[in-house]
Amino acid sequence: MIDWSWLGDHVPAILYRTGQHLYLAGIAVVVGLAISLALGVVAARRRRLYAPFSLVSGLVYTIPSLALFAAMVPIVGLNVLTAEVPLILYTLVILFRNVVAGFDAVPPDVAEAADAMSYTSTARLLRVELPLAVPLILAGLRVATVSTIGLVTITATLGDAFGGLGYFIFEGANRSFPTEIYAGAIPVILLALALDRAFVGLQARLTPWDRRRPEAVPA
């Protein structure tokens, strides 16, 4: 049963926790993307570095999220870094590989044509390679964002200041109060779905050339 009166009384708190949830997820995704782009450019230029970068990020992903959050407390104390460092590390697993895959997808003849036009390395990266890598980068960003929205719920174990919507889930479970669990779980699901759709629309706008034509129906 849902206690509608409780929900009505806690609308401001739900909105606050939703904003906090987006804030924590947004920092992780933006910083993770910036780091992944930098590492991805280096790995695409120097392929021998791809394996160690990929190995380290893969090892991080095997660590259970709850254990990683707890392990950060003795290192950085109990502050926003305690939540953000693990969240950022988890985004790197997805984003780094997609960034490198995006650059690898650039046709060699296009890169050679840019060189023939006397593009500098930086100009070729920004004006040729990066735009062509956008579809795969956005695909990774889409997955990383939805994944991070889910992971932020775990930060509630660190305390109220880092709980986001997970605060309601853990509090509701401790109190055996389903309404409070729903107050946290349902907005998390809606946020993930909304952001997933938003990235689909963004990718369609930024990469109109990458839209797949509908297949012809055989007669």
N, C-alpha and C positions, 0 to 999 in steps of 0.2 A: 504493500500500500504506500502511496505517496502522500506525504503531509504537505498539502498545498499552502497552508498557513505559514509553515516554516520556510518554504520557498519564497513566499511573498515578503517575509521579513528579512530574508537574506539576499535579496537581489543586489543591493550595493556591494556586499561581500563577494558575491559570485562575479560581478563585473570587475571588481578589484583583482581577484585571483586570476581572472581571464587575462587581464592586462599584464599581470606579473608573469603569467605563463608565456605569453607572447614575447615579453621582454627578455626572459631567460633564453628562450628558443632563438630569438632573433640575433642576439649577441653571438651565440654559438655558431649559427649558420653563416653569418657575415664574416666572422673571424676565420672560421674553418674554410670558407671559400677563398679568402685572401691568401691564407697559408697554402692551400691546395693549388691555387694558380701559380704561386711562386715556385713551389716544389715541382709542379707539373711542367712548367716551362724548362726548368733545369733538367728534369728527367727526360724530357722529349729531345733536348739538345745533347745530353750525355747519357746514352742509354744504359751504361754500366751502373748508373745511380738508381735506375728504376727498381731493380730487384731489392736492394736494401731498404729503400723508402717503402716499397710495397710490403716487405716482410715486417717492418716495424709497425706499420699501421694495422696489418693483419693480426699481429700479436696483441695489440691493444684491444682489438675487437673481440678477442677470445676471453678477455677478463670480464666477469659478471659486473654489471653496472653498479649494483649495490655495494659490492666489495671495493670497486674503484672509488666511488664517492666516499666511503668510509676511510679508505687509505689516504685520501687527500687531506683529511682533517689534521693529522699530526704534522703534515708538511707545510701547509699554508694557513692553518687555523680554520676557524669557522667564519667564512665570509663568502662573497659572491664568487671568488675564484674556486672555492671548494666545489661549487656546482658547475661552473663554466669550463674548467679545465677538462674534466671527463667528457662533457658534452661536445666540446670542440674536438677532442681526440676521436670520438666516435664518428663525427662528420667526415674526418679526414679519410677514413677507410673508403667511403663511398665517393667523395668528391675527387680525391687525388687520382684514382684510377679512371674516372670519367674524364677528367681534364686531359690526362695523357692520351686516352683513347680518342678524344676530340681532336687533338693535334695530330695524332697518327692518321686520322681520317682525311686530313688535307691532302688532296691529290698532289703527287710530286711535281707534275707538270705545271701546276699553278704556282708552287713555290719557286720553280725554276724561272717561270715567266716574271715573277716579282723580282728575282735577282737580276734578270736580264734588263729590267726597267730601272736598275740601279737603286732599288729600295735598300735602305739600311736594314740591319737586323731588327731593330726596334720597330721601324715602320712596317716591315713585312709582318711582324708579330701582331701589331695592333690593327693594321688595315687589311690584312689578308688571312692570316692563320686563325686569329682569334674569332673573327666573324664566322668562319667556316666551322670552327669547333663549337660554336654556341649550341647547336642542337643537343650534342652529347653532354655538354656541361650543364645545360638546363635540365636534362633528364636526370643527371646525378643530383642536381640541386633540389629537384622535386622530391626524390626519394629521401635525401638527407633531411629535408625540412619536415616531412611527414614523420620520419623516424625520430627526429629530435623532439617533436611535439609529444610523442609518446614517452620518450625517455625523461622529459622534464617532470613527469608525474613522480618519478623516483626521488627527485630532489626534496620532496616533502619529508623524507627521513632525516634531513639535515636540520629541520626546524621550520617554524612558521615563516621566517623571512625569505625562504627559498622554496616554498611549497607549491606555488602556483595552484592549479586546480587539483593537483594530487593531495593537497591539504584536506580537501573534503573527502576524498576517497579513503585516506588513512584514518581520518577522524570518524567517518561513518562506519568503517570496519571495526574500529576500537569500541564504538558505542553500539554496534549492531543496529545501526539506523540506516536502512536502505535509501531513504530520501536523500541523505547527505552524500551517500556514495553516488547516486544518480546525478546529483548536482555537480559533481566533479567529473564523472565518467562521460556523461552525454556531451557537455561542452568540448571535452577533449576530442571526442569522435567527430563532432561537427567542425571543429577547427581543422582537424586533419583533412577532412573531406573538402572543406572550403579552400584551403591552401593548395591541395592537390589540383582542384579545378582551376584555381587561379594560375598555377604554373602551366597548365595545359593551354590556357588562353594566352598567356605571355609568350610561350614558345611559338604559338601560331602567329602572333603578331610580329615577333622578332625574326622569325625564319619562314617567311611566306614561301620561299623557294623549296622548303623541305616538306611541304604538305604532300601527302600521298594522294595521287589521283585514284578515284574509285575504279576498281577493276570492272571490265566489261562483263556483262552477263552473257554467257554463251547462248546462242540461239537454239 
